[in-house]
Amino acid sequence: MKKSLMLFIAVLAFTACSKHQSKKNIAITGIDSTLRPGDDFFKYVNGKWYDSVSIPASQSGVGAYMFMNYPQRMRLQGILDSISQSKNSVGSIAQKVGDFYASGMDTVTIDKRGYTPIKPLLAKIEAISDLPSLMNFVVNEEKVDNSSIIGFGVGPDDKNSSMNIAQIYQTGIGLPDRDYYFKSDSSTVAIQKSYKKYLATLFQQTGSNIQEAQKNANLVYDIDKQLAVAHKTKVELRDVQANYNKLAVTDLVKRHPNINWTIFLNTLGAQTDSINVGQPAYYDVLNKLLKTIPINNWKIYLKANSLERYADDLSKPFADASFEYTKVLSGQAVQKTRGEKMANVVDNYLGEALGELYVKKYFPEDAKKRMLVLVNNLQKAYAKRIDKLEWMSPDTKQKAKEKLAAMTKKIGYPDKWRDYSSVKIARNTYFENMVSAATAAYQFQLAKLGKPVDKSEWYTTVPTVTAYNNPTANEIVFPAGILQAPYFDNNADDALNYGGIGMVIGHEITHTFDDQGAQYDKDGNLKNWWTKEDYAKFKSRIQQVINLYSTYTVLGDLHINGAMTVGENTADIAGIAVAYDAFKMTEQGKGNVKIDGFTPDQRFFISIAKIWRVKMKDEFLRLWINNNPHSPPNWRVNGPLMNTTPFYEAFNVKAGDKMFVPKEDRITIW
């Protein structure tokens, strides 16, 4: 889509089991003892908190997971406030980060400029007279992160993962997903109307009268919808084989004469004889629309695209218009503070520079060492689980363990930081600073084309509360941002850490063996390593996960999309199982000493519920269900625990309890 509203991705010896036993008595509070744990464990652990906590007006949710990025941005803002007020040498990381932040905080200058920064851009669009000049504009804007109808990138070749190749993918729509253009329920219709109103407002603010603005908004929406028809659904996008279509440029030139791929690539500076076309149907339709839609209509579309792209970076009326649309999607009541916004902007554009400053202040080396112990123990437990699988043959087990052993583990922060020397930052030119950073980011990507993959590269910023599995590198990554409570506490007992970050580690390892990851070999290549019989059994178990989660609902009768969320649900089920096995290797896990009245196993499962302690606006939950490949937080707790037998034993869950599932019906994949 045009504006992102909502992010995946060496044999190491196993270490001895953890010796951290009850280092710190962290009290577990908020348990609702009036509820049976087996009826709704999420509510049993989090209900009191959920009922008493308020969502900040500037946020769409509160609690753990992605909403921990809110307090993280407060931390980053503190760093930025301090460094922007210091005297820093020209060209240093501190100068660039500090001055970029300061330029964005100067709202007086930003408001005074209005939309002057993009007037030259709008003039370029107005000067378009034919298809070649239209495509010339499109390709040149691609180089400054103003993408429109073509999505271009550089990344590992799925079938030769050691090399980077050119990639193109479906794009061009303004709503979060193609389905928003075709649904007719009241919530979706409200979002459609809000989007059209947003477009009309942007046109009005750049000189159009009301009637013309509304006409233009409808025209843009119609083009969006014609492009959306050609988009694959989120479920279809999970088919990694179908999304690999490496085609010769010469063939693409013949197939899409109106796009003219040769000129497109030459203008980009991309020297290549082939491209992986993720979704060919989109480009087939685009090629036709470039001829059937009048040039003047395309110009209106490109103006809207550019205004959307930069609305949050222009004067207050543009940022306000953007927020009015966003709040219909997310339920967020008021805009974020300027400081929070700018902390996010700097993290997006100069992420590793800011991350370097963050690590120095907030991430001790001891935490990295203990995390490695946890990861290695989970890896060891996973190997044992593979050995015990009844449905898998010895040959496939051996290959699975080889893949597991070859996994690369990245913890905390990169071994080398990105060079931002080409980014030019001045204290009084916010818009130009952003364009300079975007240009440098494009050149960074382009420089990788046709070159070996840099296995040390990270695909998230260090302070972000996230973790990911990258199948083409067979790696799991845990940035410093997630290595804090409730996920990880270097001083906490093992039960809390294995239930918290241990579950996340197990989750990320399992992505190596989920419906997508299982199709990559130990070197990260899209290559079958299964016997035919074993893969059929695996697919059958995956279907069980799809079927089960499709029965779960939120907001009354809104069902989880089991097929869209199957990878994450599989990772949740197996992640808990392997984390529990690893926990049982520790001294605390082997014993039964209670802390504050809870056994080690009970603390382990309570920790799992706490890491998904989230409350969100109904609008955001609806946005989540429609777009997020993860299940909502309550089902990330109750769903996998209903399939975890040790949970039943820890809390005496019996037939008649709402979460009870007969043992023979509980799903086990890994």
Sequence and secondary structure as in RCSB ss.txt:
>XXXX:A:sequence
MKKSLMLFIAVLAFTACSKHQSKKNIAITGIDSTLRPGDDFFKYVNGKWYDSVSIPASQSGVGAYMFMNYPQRMR
LQGILDSISQSKNSVGSIAQKVGDFYASGMDTVTIDKRGYTPIKPLLAKIEAISDLPSLMNFVVNEEKVDNSSII
GFGVGPDDKNSSMNIAQIYQTGIGLPDRDYYFKSDSSTVAIQKSYKKYLATLFQQTGSNIQEAQKNANLVYDIDK
QLAVAHKTKVELRDVQANYNKLAVTDLVKRHPNINWTIFLNTLGAQTDSINVGQPAYYDVLNKLLKTIPINNWKI
YLKANSLERYADDLSKPFADASFEYTKVLSGQAVQKTRGEKMANVVDNYLGEALGELYVKKYFPEDAKKRMLVLV
NNLQKAYAKRIDKLEWMSPDTKQKAKEKLAAMTKKIGYPDKWRDYSSVKIARNTYFENMVSAATAAYQFQLAKLG
KPVDKSEWYTTVPTVTAYNNPTANEIVFPAGILQAPYFDNNADDALNYGGIGMVIGHEITHTFDDQGAQYDKDGN
LKNWWTKEDYAKFKSRIQQVINLYSTYTVLGDLHINGAMTVGENTADIAGIAVAYDAFKMTEQGKGNVKIDGFTP
DQRFFISIAKIWRVKMKDEFLRLWINNNPHSPPNWRVNGPLMNTTPFYEAFNVKAGDKMFVPKEDRITIW
>XXXX:A:secstr
  S                  S S        TTS TTT HHHHHHHHHHHH    TT SEEESGGGGHHHHHHH
HHHHHHHHHTS   TTSHHHHHHHHHHHHH HHHHHHHTTGGGHHHHHHHHT  SHHHHHHHHHHHHTTT   S 
EEEEEEETTEEEEEEEEEE    SSSSGGGGT  SHHHHHHHHHHHHHHHHHHHHTT  HHHHHHHHHHHHHHHH
HHHHTS  TTGGG TTTT  EEEHHHHHHH TTT HHHHHHHHT   SEEEES HHHHHHHHHHHHHS HHHHHH
HHHHHHHHHHGGGS HHHHHHHHHHHHHHH   S   HHHHHHHHHHHHSHHHHHHHHHHHH  HHHHHHHHHHH
HHHHHHHHHHHHH SSS HHHHHHHHHHHHT EEEEES SS    TT    TT HHHHHHHHHHHHHHHHHTTTT
SB  TT  SS TTSS  EEETTTTEEEEEGGGSSTTT  TTS HHHHHHTHHHHHHHHHHGGGSTTGGGB TTS 
B   S HHHHHHHHHHHHHHHHHHTT EETTTEE  TTTSHHHHHHHHHHHHHHHHHHTTSHHHHS   BTTB H
HHHHHHHHHHHT EEE HHHHHHHHHH SS  HHHHHHHHHTT HHHHHHHT  TTSTT   GGGS    
